[in-house]
């Protein structure tokens, strides 16, 4: 198969949120968020949380769904929480996670 080279219009392909130069701190924050979601397990967890009726889930429910141990799930949830993508709410002995809508809106603006 011969590769076909087509002209690429970056104005069409590039995310609209990157149409102005980012400050270094903004680029570092965005990198932290993108690294957090660049993991298949974390994407699974995000989709599990978002697919729940109230868009929140407990670690106890997620461990079975992704077939990983609770400590491993907790590690991934901490990475997502530290990146600002999730919010946590302790209820008794369990912690419930939900999407941080503000952070997702900011990410959507950059990548949109």
Residue pairs with C-beta under 8 A, 6 or more apart in sequence:
15 110
15 111
15 112
16 112
17 109
17 110
17 111
17 112
18 110
22 30
30 107
30 110
32 82
32 83
33 83
33 84
33 85
33 103
33 107
35 83
36 42
36 79
36 80
36 82
36 83
36 85
37 43
37 46
37 80
37 83
37 85
39 76
39 79
41 66
41 68
41 72
41 76
42 76
42 79
42 80
44 65
44 66
45 62
45 66
45 73
45 76
45 77
45 80
46 80
46 85
46 86
46 99
48 57
48 61
48 62
48 65
48 66
49 55
49 56
49 57
49 62
49 86
49 97
49 98
49 99
50 99
54 98
55 98
55 99
56 89
56 96
56 97
56 98
57 96
57 97
58 94
58 95
58 96
58 97
59 70
59 73
59 74
59 77
59 94
59 95
59 97
60 70
60 94
62 73
62 77
63 69
63 70
63 73
66 73
77 86
77 88
77 95
77 97
80 86
80 97
81 87
81 88
81 97
83 103
84 100
84 103
85 99
85 100
85 103
85 104
85 107
86 97
86 98
86 99
86 100
87 97
87 98
87 99
87 100
88 95
88 96
88 97
89 95
89 96
89 97
89 98
90 96
